């Protein structure tokens, strides 16, 4: 599976999330990251939740799974944000006595 690739932002380019290629569940399982698979599953389950043809008996389980998938995506995104950070870390003042 492919992982998120990070790169430096070019001068004049805005940083931030780029639009991701929309993958089917099958494509995401075969060639995407864990996040890609979760996003594809979330979108597929959301379609079933909205569909008037979804049996009422299935709606509660589908809604619960949709919420679980959404939380899993949020965890992955939070970990990625921690790894990237909010920007450069400022240098601390040198203290020769600390050495």
N, C-alpha and C positions, 0 to 999 in steps of 0.2 A: 504494500500500500504506500501511496505517496504521502509525504508529510508536508507541513506548511513550510514554505521556503521564504526566508527573510532576505531583504536586500536594502541597501542604503537608498534614501530618498534623494532624487536628483534635484539640483537647484531649480527652484520655481515649481517643482512638483509638490502637490499636497499629499501629506501622509494620511493614512486611514485605511479602513477596510476597502479592498477592491471588490468589484462584483465577481462573484464566483460563478463558474459554469454550473448550470443546473443539471444534475445527474439523476437518472432513474435509480431506483433501489438496486436493480441488478448491476448497473454500471458502477454505482458507488461501491457496491460490495466487491466488484472485480478490480477496480482501478483507483478508487478514492481512498481518502483517509477515514479514520473512525468518525470524525466530525462530518465529513461528506455523507457517510452512510446514515448517521443520525438525522441529518437535515433531510435527506431523501425519505427516510422513514417518517419523520415528522410531517412532511408535506403529504405523503400518501395517507397517513392516518387522519390528517386534518380533512382531506377530501372525503373520506368515509364518514367522519363526524358530521360534515355539512350535508351529505347526500340524503335526500328524502327517502331513498330506497334502502337505507341502512336499517336493519331491524332494531326496534326499540330495545330489545334484550341485549344487543351488542353495544349500545351507545355508552353505557356507564364504563364498561371495560376499555373501550376505545378512547374515551375522554381521559380516563386515568392514565392510560399508556401515553397519550399525547402530552400530558403534564410531566410524566417521568422523563420522556425523551427531551422535552424542552429544558428541564433541569440539568440533564446530562450535557447538553450543548452549552448551557451557561457555565458549567464547571470547566469544560474544555476551554471556553473563551476566557474565563477568569485566569486560568493557568497560563494561557498564551500571553495575556496582558501583563502578568507578573514577570514573565520571562523577558518580554520586550521592555517593560518599564514605561514610565511617562516621559522620558527624555534623558538627556545626559546627566550623569551624577556629578555634582560639583566636587571639585578637589577640596580636600581638607587642608587646613593650615599645617605646615610642617612644624613638628615639635621634636627638636633634637634630643631633648631629655627623655623622650619616650623610648628611644632606641637603647 
